Amino acid sequence: KLEAERLAAVGQTVAGLAHGVKNLLTGLEGGMYLMSTGLKKGNQKRIDNGWEMLSRNIERVSKFVRDFLSYSKGRTITVDVADPVAVAQEVVSLYAARAEEAGVELTWSADGEIAPAHLDYEGMHECLTNLVGNAIDACQMSESAETSHVHVCVSDRDGMIRYEVSDDGVGMDYELKRKVFTTFFTTKGLGGTGLGLLTTRRIVQEHGGRVELESTPGEGSTFTILLPRDRLPGQTPDA
């Protein structure tokens, strides 16, 4: 029994590492795509944006390694004043290349003026990375012949910051919706770790929020992150 528990712990650790690396690679691929297309078209602005994206994600690689090395101490969020819209913008930019390659139209919008808030920028970035990546995967799994769409919307109403990630992909039935937030559950076979949504929910809960899901088989899904401003954590002293 002890040996089985040790193997389970090792498996979960390796899966967590693989999931984090996969997200980081998506960011690096997005930066490379912008740079390569910018060089081909002679578009300096595109090259600059690609280089900036690569630089940010190389920093994330370093942070990821440091966080993983100190994993035994337990991860705590680092809260600072952040722009909720900037998080969504960056994630959509990171996934632009992958969405285009998959034939998925990826868009985003901000509903009105949204004031800065106390957030763990990297944590919320990971949440949206998980949701947008899953949405693109869901579109690829759909059998519809029409162009698929993924839309990210940021809004701030009645003291509540909302991130909505909607797709018109394959959708989920009741049984799938019941299992999506459990450890190691995935619909992607060997291509998934089953930790993305679990991690997303944990980070959102650490911000005093919750994640809601609406989905219909064959029509698509909408994941909504709800963050009440009056429940957001205080700023980390050394942020």
Beta strands, then each sheet from edge to edge (+ up, - down):
strand 1: 80-82
strand 2: 104-111
strand 3: 117-119
strand 4: 148-157
strand 5: 160-167
strand 6: 210-216
strand 7: 220-228
sheet 1: 1+ 3-
sheet 2: 2+ 4+ 5- 7+ 6-
end
